[in-house]
Amino acid sequence: MSVGLARKAAAFGASAAVLAALSAGLVSSPAQAATSAKAASGAKVSVTTPKASPGDYEGSCPTKVNFSAQIKVPVKGKTELAYRWLHGDGSKSKVNVVKLSGKGTKTVTVKQSITFKDDVKGWEAIQVLGPKKVTSKKGYFSVSCEKPQELKEVRTHLDKTVTARAWASPSTYVGRCDTRWDKIDFVGLIKVNHPTWVRYRWVLNGDVVDYGKIKVHDARKVGFGISPRHSQRGWAQLQILGRDGSSSNRAYYKVWCKDDRPDRPKPPVHHDHDTKVSASASVKTSDNCSTVSASGQITSTGAGRVSYTWTLNGTNVGSGHTYFDRKGGTHFISGFSSALAGEGAKRGVVKLTVTGPDNSDTAVDFYSCKAPAPAPAPSESSSPAPSPTLSAPAVPSAG
């Protein structure tokens, strides 16, 4: 079973090939999960959050990710444990049944392995159907595939080098922390020795908060911002992904939140500086209209976190988020590719919805597939030649 979760599908934008592989594990009838009448009526069933190993993978693909969780079931006599896996793109696995017997609480470890061929961000969960129905929390994971290097990029004496440096602006902040505006900006400088595409990510206090891919000719800046709500200190680091991976220094910051004096009037909020976001999307279909793919971009007038969601004919097929610094700008985001069937193979609609700090926007694009044109009818000038007239054979006379 293979699952590509949106995200790039369902949670983070995956490719059509991964989504199609995931869809192979459709759920069986819940009637198969019937529990023995001997199960305790007041039994409490618990399930842990599925854990992915590795949780955040970077490297060559295809790769296998293993998932595991533990289900605790009180048993009195004979009991049947019925469960299934829930995938981030909305599909479900078949129902699995484990027969248990004895007394006390039994712990059952459930596992599954999924092979991914493309970049994906998603989640897995466990749904217990019997003896009591309970659903675990979502266990998140990500796969970042390193693209194979083209022959023209192979170097001998001229190796590709990529370096990164990061800093916080300001590195120390003292003041009010009850506004919506970014207080700390993190800026990274990427340098290369010859023009190349660079994949990077930002790590804030150990957590990945942003991804990106840019073309760098000599040097280029990237960044994101945060709005602390309480006093804190920490660090951010810019990491270069791929074969030429490297990491910047840690950019440390400090925030000391101080409230204004009660007798001091608070400054007014100037709404003319609100961050406005807008979206645009483009859609195309394959020649035989078997698949549809979409790409999009988000434009922001200022700093903040912007989330986005893709829907195809009313169904969520991908989501994610991106960060803008104070200057705003335009970011290209992960699109999606999905197989078409039924009425969706004739016509449909794709929507990209974005939500920023102060507003939302939706971009809509339609597609339609034309039926093959009928063969042209023959014209009068090209009508077939009349069939030759056959005459009856001559009958010899009696004399």
Secondary structure, DSSP 8 states (H G I E B T S, - for coil): -----HHHHTTEE--HHHHHHHTT-----GGGG---TTS-TT---EE---EEESSEEEESSSEEEEEEEEEEEEEEEEEEEEEEEEETTS-B---EEEEEEEEEEEEEEEEEEEEESS-EEEEEEEEEEESS-EE---EEEEEEE-----GGG--SSS---EEEEEEEESSEEEE---SSS--EEEEEEEEESS-EEEEEEEEETTEEEEEEEEEESSEEEEEEEE--SS-EEEEEEEEE-STT-EE---EEEEEEE----TTS------GGG---EEEEEEEEE-TTSSEEEEEEEEEESS-EEEEEEEEETTEEEEEEEEEE-TT-EEEEEEEEEEE--GGGGTEEEEEEEEE-SS-EEEEEEEEE-----------GGG-----------------
